[in-house]
């Protein structure tokens, strides 16, 4: 039962040197229009009685295309699906491509949550990241979104960037809080093969930002966010209570979702599928997908800790039993014993979650459960 929709807009004004998400720059308006037409066709091909609870428009940079195309996409979803009365409709935007006219079109289309790609509020750091906006432009965008679309704003913040200081991060958090941002996602810079940053920094990154410095920045960022009222509810996400991302939370709950658009991934009826990373291929056949994985009951059981341990709540013993009819402590006896003894996981009675120290070893811990 899929109650969530992810819509992938694969266009950018310019490719960021650290990004490995599928997107293309330099495409014309005709290509953009044809992709949206294909996405409408894909939406129209879906038959379901499920009520949709969240819609997420990501990319790429959704705000780089004509705002009327975004409105067309949302109208298509409304016409095809039954959206809940409080459906969360999120859209990612970049400060460099936002305008007042676009903001007003987004509000009219029904966007009620906006994720702004701030990344940093230090101009030198923004230049290092290859961003097209500066500090002033990011703040102007936040205010425009707040005044013209919705106060339900999320901001992305990157840490562990060469040349960045803890003071930079602290100042950014202070500004985001003062501008009324409700949700902050913090991501450490990672070098992905095939990106410009991988070629530039693969041999020097640990000299520029040591693993110890990255971890210090991560934990200090969480403490600063908590002190400003942003509660860390997932490894990379903190929010003012009540403003957690419902869409992203559905992923960590293992819920199913439709993936629509070039390069998108979906999970419906126990099947994980994807669209190829090709705008032209998608325009030719928007319904073509490849099956990535068919999940068995055992697969879903193993995936449960992989997803839930990312959250502050952790694994819910009762929920696991209701889903799978088994005792989670018995199913994962060895993995639990090992990580509890090592002080990386704790059993609180109803839940099993990472300790503060365990946050640093999530990937290794998750492997123990697979």
C-alpha positions as CSV (number, residue, x, y, z in Angstrom):
1,X,0.0,0.0,0.0
2,X,1.8,3.1,-1.2
3,X,0.6,6.4,0.4
4,X,3.6,8.6,-0.7
5,X,4.8,10.0,-4.0
6,X,8.3,11.1,-4.9
7,X,8.6,13.2,-8.1
8,X,12.1,13.7,-9.5
9,X,12.9,16.8,-11.4
10,X,16.3,16.0,-13.1
11,X,17.3,19.5,-14.1
12,X,19.9,21.9,-12.6
13,X,21.2,25.3,-13.6
14,X,24.7,23.9,-13.0
15,X,25.9,20.6,-11.5
16,X,27.4,21.0,-8.0
17,X,30.9,19.5,-7.8
18,X,30.0,17.2,-4.8
19,X,26.6,15.9,-6.0
20,X,26.1,12.4,-7.4
21,X,22.2,12.6,-7.6
22,X,21.0,12.2,-11.2
23,X,20.5,15.5,-12.9
24,X,21.5,17.4,-16.0
25,X,22.3,21.0,-16.7
26,X,22.0,22.9,-19.9
27,X,18.7,21.4,-21.1
28,X,16.2,23.6,-22.8
29,X,12.6,24.4,-21.8
30,X,11.2,22.0,-24.4
31,X,13.0,19.1,-22.7
32,X,11.7,20.2,-19.4
33,X,8.1,20.4,-20.7
34,X,8.4,16.9,-22.3
35,X,9.7,15.4,-19.0
36,X,6.7,16.8,-17.1
37,X,4.4,15.5,-19.8
38,X,6.0,12.1,-19.3
39,X,5.6,12.3,-15.5
40,X,1.9,13.2,-16.0
41,X,1.5,10.1,-18.2
42,X,3.2,8.0,-15.5
43,X,0.9,9.4,-12.8
44,X,-2.1,8.7,-15.1
45,X,-1.0,5.1,-15.5
46,X,-1.4,4.4,-11.7
47,X,-4.6,2.9,-10.3
48,X,-5.1,2.9,-6.6
49,X,-7.6,3.6,-3.9
50,X,-4.9,4.5,-1.3
51,X,-5.1,8.0,0.1
52,X,-1.8,9.8,-0.5
53,X,-0.3,11.4,2.6
54,X,2.8,13.0,1.3
55,X,4.1,14.3,-2.0
56,X,7.8,15.2,-2.4
57,X,9.2,17.1,-5.4
58,X,13.0,16.7,-5.4
59,X,15.9,16.8,-7.8
60,X,17.9,18.1,-9.3
61,X,16.6,21.6,-8.7
62,X,12.8,21.7,-9.1
63,X,12.8,25.5,-8.9
64,X,14.9,25.8,-12.0
65,X,12.0,24.8,-14.3
66,X,8.9,26.9,-15.2
67,X,6.7,27.2,-12.1
68,X,3.6,26.4,-14.2
69,X,5.1,23.0,-14.9
70,X,5.3,22.3,-11.2
71,X,1.7,23.4,-10.9
72,X,0.7,21.1,-13.7
73,X,2.4,18.2,-12.0
74,X,0.7,18.7,-8.7
75,X,-2.7,19.2,-10.5
76,X,-2.1,15.8,-12.2
77,X,-1.5,14.1,-8.9
78,X,-4.6,15.7,-7.4
79,X,-6.7,14.6,-10.4
80,X,-5.4,11.0,-10.3
81,X,-5.1,10.3,-6.5
82,X,-7.0,11.1,-3.4
83,X,-4.8,13.4,-1.4
84,X,-5.5,13.5,2.4
85,X,-6.8,16.8,3.7
86,X,-3.5,17.4,5.4
87,X,-1.3,16.0,2.7
88,X,2.3,17.3,3.1
89,X,3.4,18.6,-0.3
90,X,7.2,19.4,-0.2
91,X,9.3,21.0,-2.8
92,X,13.0,21.6,-3.0
93,X,14.2,25.0,-4.1
94,X,17.6,26.7,-4.6
95,X,18.0,30.4,-3.7
96,X,19.6,31.1,-7.1
97,X,16.5,30.1,-9.0
98,X,13.7,31.5,-6.8
99,X,11.6,34.5,-7.8
100,X,8.6,36.2,-6.3
101,X,6.4,35.1,-9.2
102,X,7.5,31.4,-8.8
103,X,6.8,31.6,-5.1
104,X,3.3,32.8,-5.6
105,X,2.7,30.1,-8.2
106,X,3.9,27.4,-5.8
107,X,1.6,28.6,-3.1
108,X,-1.4,28.6,-5.4
109,X,-0.4,25.1,-6.6
110,X,-0.6,23.9,-3.0
111,X,3.0,23.6,-1.9
112,X,2.9,23.6,1.9
113,X,6.5,22.7,2.9
114,X,9.6,24.0,1.2
115,X,13.2,22.6,1.5
116,X,15.8,25.3,0.8
117,X,19.3,24.3,-0.4
118,X,21.1,26.7,1.8
119,X,24.2,24.4,2.5
120,X,26.2,27.3,4.1
121,X,25.9,30.9,5.1
122,X,29.6,31.7,4.6
123,X,30.3,33.1,1.1
124,X,33.8,31.5,0.9
125,X,32.4,28.1,1.8
126,X,29.6,28.5,-0.7
127,X,32.2,29.3,-3.4
128,X,34.1,26.1,-2.4
129,X,30.9,24.1,-2.9
130,X,30.3,25.7,-6.3
131,X,26.9,27.1,-5.2
132,X,25.3,29.8,-7.4
133,X,24.0,31.8,-4.4
134,X,25.6,33.8,-1.7
135,X,24.7,34.3,2.0
136,X,22.4,37.3,1.2
137,X,20.6,35.4,-1.5
138,X,20.0,32.4,0.8
139,X,18.5,34.7,3.5
140,X,16.4,36.5,0.9
141,X,15.1,33.2,-0.3
142,X,14.2,32.0,3.2
143,X,12.2,35.2,3.8
144,X,10.5,35.0,0.4
145,X,9.4,31.4,1.1
146,X,8.2,32.3,4.6
147,X,6.2,35.3,3.5
148,X,4.9,34.1,0.2
149,X,4.5,30.3,0.5
150,X,4.6,28.7,4.0
151,X,6.4,29.0,7.3
152,X,7.0,25.3,7.2
153,X,10.6,25.6,5.9
154,X,13.4,23.1,6.0
155,X,17.0,24.1,5.2
156,X,19.9,21.9,4.2
157,X,23.2,22.6,6.0
158,X,26.5,20.9,5.0
159,X,29.4,20.3,7.4
160,X,33.0,19.1,7.2
161,X,33.8,21.2,4.1
162,X,37.4,22.2,3.5
163,X,37.9,25.7,5.0
164,X,34.8,25.6,7.1
165,X,34.9,26.3,10.9
166,X,32.7,25.4,13.7
167,X,32.0,29.1,14.1
168,X,30.6,29.1,10.5
169,X,28.2,26.3,11.4
170,X,27.1,28.0,14.7
171,X,26.5,31.3,12.9
172,X,24.4,29.5,10.2
173,X,22.3,27.8,12.8
174,X,21.7,31.1,14.6
175,X,20.6,32.8,11.4
176,X,18.4,29.9,10.3
177,X,16.7,29.9,13.7
178,X,16.2,33.6,13.7
179,X,14.6,33.4,10.2
180,X,12.0,30.9,11.5
181,X,13.3,27.8,9.8
182,X,11.4,24.8,11.3
183,X,13.6,21.9,10.2
184,X,17.3,21.5,9.5
185,X,19.0,18.7,7.7
186,X,22.7,18.4,8.3
187,X,25.0,16.4,6.0
188,X,28.7,15.8,6.2
189,X,30.6,16.2,2.9
190,X,31.2,12.8,1.4
191,X,33.3,12.2,-1.7
192,X,31.3,10.2,-4.3
193,X,33.1,8.6,-7.2
194,X,32.5,10.4,-10.5
195,X,32.1,13.8,-9.0
196,X,34.4,16.8,-9.4
197,X,35.1,16.8,-5.6
198,X,36.2,13.1,-5.7
199,X,38.9,14.0,-8.2
200,X,39.8,17.2,-6.4
201,X,40.0,15.9,-2.8
202,X,40.3,12.1,-2.8
203,X,44.0,12.2,-1.8
204,X,43.8,15.2,0.5
205,X,40.4,15.3,2.2
206,X,41.6,13.8,5.5
207,X,44.4,16.4,5.6
208,X,41.9,19.2,5.1
209,X,39.2,17.7,7.3
210,X,40.2,14.8,9.5
211,X,37.7,12.1,10.5
212,X,38.0,13.4,14.1
213,X,37.2,16.9,13.1
214,X,34.2,15.7,11.0
215,X,32.8,13.8,14.1
216,X,33.4,16.8,16.4
217,X,31.5,19.0,14.0
218,X,28.7,16.5,13.7
219,X,28.2,16.2,17.5
220,X,28.6,19.9,18.1
221,X,26.1,20.7,15.4
222,X,23.5,18.4,17.1
223,X,24.1,20.1,20.4
224,X,23.7,23.5,18.9
225,X,20.5,22.5,17.2
226,X,19.1,21.1,20.4
227,X,20.0,24.3,22.3
228,X,17.9,26.2,19.7
229,X,14.9,23.9,20.0
230,X,15.6,21.6,17.1
231,X,15.2,18.1,18.3
232,X,17.4,15.5,16.5
233,X,14.9,12.9,15.4
234,X,17.1,11.1,12.9
235,X,20.8,10.8,12.2
236,X,20.9,13.8,9.8
237,X,17.6,15.6,10.7
238,X,16.4,17.9,13.5
239,X,13.2,19.8,13.8
240,X,11.1,22.0,16.0
241,X,8.6,19.5,17.4
242,X,5.7,19.0,15.0
243,X,7.7,19.9,12.0
244,X,9.4,16.6,11.3
245,X,9.4,15.6,7.6
246,X,6.5,13.2,7.2
247,X,7.7,12.1,3.8
248,X,11.2,11.3,4.8
249,X,9.9,9.6,8.0
250,X,7.9,7.3,5.8
251,X,11.2,6.0,4.3
252,X,12.6,5.2,7.7
253,X,9.3,3.4,8.6
254,X,9.8,1.2,5.5
255,X,6.6,2.4,3.9
256,X,5.9,2.1,0.2
257,X,6.0,5.0,-2.3
258,X,5.7,5.8,-5.9
259,X,8.9,7.0,-7.7
260,X,8.1,9.1,-10.7
261,X,10.4,10.8,-13.2
262,X,13.9,10.1,-14.7
263,X,16.3,8.6,-12.3
264,X,13.6,8.1,-9.6
265,X,13.3,5.0,-7.4
266,X,10.0,3.5,-6.0
267,X,8.8,0.8,-3.8
268,X,5.3,-0.7,-4.4
269,X,3.8,-4.1,-3.6
270,X,7.1,-5.3,-2.1
271,X,9.0,-4.4,-5.3
272,X,11.8,-1.8,-5.5
273,X,12.1,-0.4,-9.0
274,X,13.9,2.5,-10.7
275,X,13.8,4.6,-13.8
276,X,17.0,4.9,-15.9
277,X,19.2,7.9,-15.5
278,X,18.2,9.3,-18.9
279,X,16.1,12.3,-19.7
280,X,15.8,11.3,-23.3
281,X,15.1,7.7,-22.5
282,X,12.3,8.8,-20.1
283,X,10.8,11.1,-22.7
284,X,10.7,8.2,-25.2
285,X,9.0,5.8,-22.6
286,X,8.1,7.2,-19.2
287,X,6.6,3.9,-18.1
288,X,9.8,1.9,-18.5
289,X,11.2,0.7,-15.2
290,X,13.7,-1.9,-14.0
291,X,13.0,-4.1,-11.0
292,X,15.9,-3.7,-8.5
293,X,14.7,-6.1,-5.8
294,X,11.7,-8.1,-4.7
295,X,11.6,-8.1,-0.9
296,X,10.8,-11.3,1.0
297,X,9.5,-11.3,4.5
298,X,13.0,-12.0,5.7
299,X,14.4,-9.1,3.6
300,X,11.9,-6.7,5.2
301,X,12.8,-8.0,8.7
302,X,16.5,-7.3,8.0
303,X,15.7,-3.9,6.6
304,X,13.8,-2.9,9.7
305,X,16.8,-2.2,11.9
306,X,18.8,-0.7,8.9
307,X,16.1,1.9,8.7
308,X,14.8,2.4,12.2
309,X,18.2,2.6,13.9
310,X,18.6,5.9,12.0
311,X,15.9,7.4,14.1
312,X,16.1,8.7,17.6
313,X,13.1,6.5,18.6
314,X,15.0,3.4,17.3
315,X,13.4,0.0,16.8
316,X,10.0,-0.5,18.4
317,X,9.7,-4.0,19.9
318,X,5.9,-4.1,19.8
319,X,5.8,-2.7,16.2
320,X,8.2,-5.4,15.0
321,X,6.1,-8.1,16.6
322,X,2.9,-6.7,15.0
323,X,4.6,-6.6,11.6
324,X,6.4,-9.9,11.6
325,X,5.0,-11.9,14.5
326,X,8.4,-12.5,16.0
327,X,10.5,-11.2,18.9
328,X,13.1,-8.8,17.7
329,X,15.4,-9.7,20.5
330,X,15.4,-13.3,19.4
331,X,15.7,-12.6,15.7
332,X,18.7,-10.3,16.2
333,X,20.1,-11.8,19.4
334,X,23.8,-11.9,18.3
335,X,23.8,-8.4,16.7
336,X,22.1,-6.9,19.7
337,X,24.3,-8.6,22.3
338,X,27.5,-7.5,20.5
339,X,26.5,-3.9,20.1
340,X,25.0,-3.5,23.6
341,X,28.2,-4.9,25.2
342,X,30.2,-2.4,23.0
343,X,28.0,0.5,24.2
344,X,26.8,1.3,20.7
345,X,23.1,0.3,21.2
346,X,20.9,0.5,24.2
347,X,17.7,-1.4,25.2
348,X,15.2,1.1,26.8
349,X,12.5,-1.5,27.4
350,X,10.1,-0.8,24.6
351,X,12.7,0.3,22.1
352,X,16.3,-0.4,21.0
353,X,18.3,2.6,19.8
354,X,21.7,3.9,19.1
355,X,23.7,5.5,21.9
356,X,25.5,8.8,21.3
357,X,28.6,6.8,20.6
358,X,26.7,4.5,18.3
359,X,25.8,7.4,16.1
360,X,29.4,7.4,14.9
361,X,29.2,3.7,13.9
362,X,25.8,3.4,12.4
363,X,27.0,1.9,9.1
364,X,29.0,-0.8,10.8
365,X,26.2,-1.5,13.3
366,X,23.6,-1.8,10.6
367,X,25.7,-4.4,8.8
368,X,25.6,-6.6,11.9
369,X,21.8,-6.9,11.4
370,X,21.8,-7.7,7.7
